[in-house]
Structures are given as C-alpha cells and as structure tokens.
Amino acid sequence: MKRIGFVFDEIFLAHKTGNHPESPERLSFLLHYLEERNWFERLIRIKPEPATLSILSHVHTPSYIHSLKKEIERGARVLDDGDTIVSSRSYEAALYAAGAGITASSAILEGRLDSAFCAVRPPGHHAERDRAMGFCLFNNIAVTASYLKQDKGLSRILIIDFDVHHGNGTQNAFYDDPSILYISLHQYPHYPGTGSKEERGEGEGYGFTINIPLPAGSDDIDYITAFNEKVIPAGDAFRPEFVLVSAGFDPHRDDPLSAMRVTEDGFYQLTKMIREIAERWSQGRIVSILEGGYNLPALGRSVEHHLKALIE
C-alpha cells in the first residue's frame, strides 16, 4: 500500500466566508466523512508549513502580497469582483494553503511519502500574479510548481487541472515556460471565460499549455476519452519528473456550480490514469491540491475515491 500524506491544518477553517459556496464547512464535512470511514488509519497526517515570501514571489508580485496582507488587516471582507470573500485570518490561511504543496512535495522528495493530498482552502488556481480572483488568494499549485523548479531544480513538472473552471492563474504563471506542462480539462464556455483550445502558450512555452474545453453535460466517458486521447499522450511525451494535480471536484453531477456529469467513480478512473503517468516517469510522485467541489456529500465521496486511487 502506498504511503499517502494528508495535509491539513485547522487554520483553513479560520478563513471565514459566510454564506458562500467556498465555506469552512467544505473541509469540516470532508474531515468528518473520512474519519467515519477510518481513512486516517491509512493516511499519514501532516501539518503544512506556511509559504515564505521569497517562494510566493516566484509566482506573485511583492506588491500584491503586501497589499493583500494590508487590505485584510484593514478589515476588507470582499476582494476582486465580489466573488472572493475574506476575513481576519484569511491571509494566514492563504500562506498555509500555499505552503501545503511545498510541505508535501518536500516529504515526497525526501522519501517519507509516495504521494499526498492537500485538503486546503482558500483554493488557488484562479489567483493571478497580482490579483485575487474566483475565491483564490495565492495560486497554491503554481507556488508548488515554482518551488520544485526554482528550489529543487526539477526541469519537467506536469500540472493536470480537472476543476470544472479553467485555471487562468496557473496558465498565465507558466504561459512562456517549457519546463511546466499545464493541462486543463474544464467546462467551456464557463467562468472565468478563458481556456480555449487555441490558448497554447507563447514563446518557448508554446505547446506547453494544453486546454481541453468540454461542453456542459460531459460525463465520465467524455473525461476518460479526453484523458486517453490527449492527456496521457501529452504526459508521456513530456516525461515529467513530478506530477501536480489541481483537484477540483466540481465537475461532479451534483455540484451546484457546474453543469457537468462526472461521478465519484469517474474521479477514481481519472486519478488512476494520472497515477499511471506518474509511475512511468515520476517515480509515482504526485501532489494533489484541493480546488473546487461545493456539494458536500459529493465532495466527500469524490475525495474518498481520489484517495483510493492513490493508495491502492
């Protein structure tokens, strides 16, 4: 059985968002769900370290990091276009969310874990270099990828994003970077309006962004077909040294923020296929970071199936 880390800290529950889809209840429900099913007897629980300002600055401008901290300290409660809600401890929570993938990937590189799932909030993949957006403050997955590249010297990092929304922030962070292959499967057209198949990168990074826009109503078969036809061939051609997953479970058929039809078994199948890529090229090294997923029972079942595919 694989050694799978489960990265979580109580600070993620202190990011208060009120009556909002991205709420603390997402994680409190998930923890209870997994506890009831004895999952923590099979997982290695890890507390994250907060991301340092120097590592955050690989992805975000120092001025944005500073202004975000000051806005929250001054009592701001809404950022961006009204979608992104914050509270007094949101900046602290965001530091730990951005550090979770770093903590997990370090443990994997040191041989203490095989893979890890990071149960974090706020989520990250919409956060731009100088802007909070779409419930996201810092781009957790991009920070982890930059850490692996800048601090650990890896030269081929694969990011697979199956959240129902396109990860505009992650795409833009690496749009000209051939060392990061970003593959996104997402409902299209849908928020945030980016992610057409014509968006393929620029300069030396051309071809290292692969968008797979899927129409509303896409189900398990559609996603599995896209993986077989596009994701797996691209991953095998790239031969990644490490695999990161933006694990958004909002394509689930019960999710209120999408019109997709994926089931928890579908997420199990997709995770197995990701694991196969990682085992061929990356010594099985996977760090999965939670993004969306807003129907609580569906989120619990989906994460359970995701973990099952990682641990078996």
Secondary structure, 3 states (H helix, E strand, C coil): CCCEEEECCHHHHHCCCCCCCCCCHHHHHHHHHHHHCCHHHCEEEECCCCCCHHHHCCCCCHHHHHHHHHHHHCCCCEECCCCEECCCCHHHHHHHHHHHHHHHHHHHHCCCCCEEEECCCCCCCCCECCECECCECCCHHHHHHHHHHHHCCCCCEEEEECCCCCCHHHHHHCCCCCCEEEEEEEECCCCCCCCCCCCCCCHHHCCCEEEEEECCCCEHHHHHHHHHHHHHHHHHHHCCCEEEEEECCCCECCCCCCCCEECHHHHHHHHHHHHHHHHHHCCCCEEEEECCCCCHHHHHHHHHHHHHHHHC
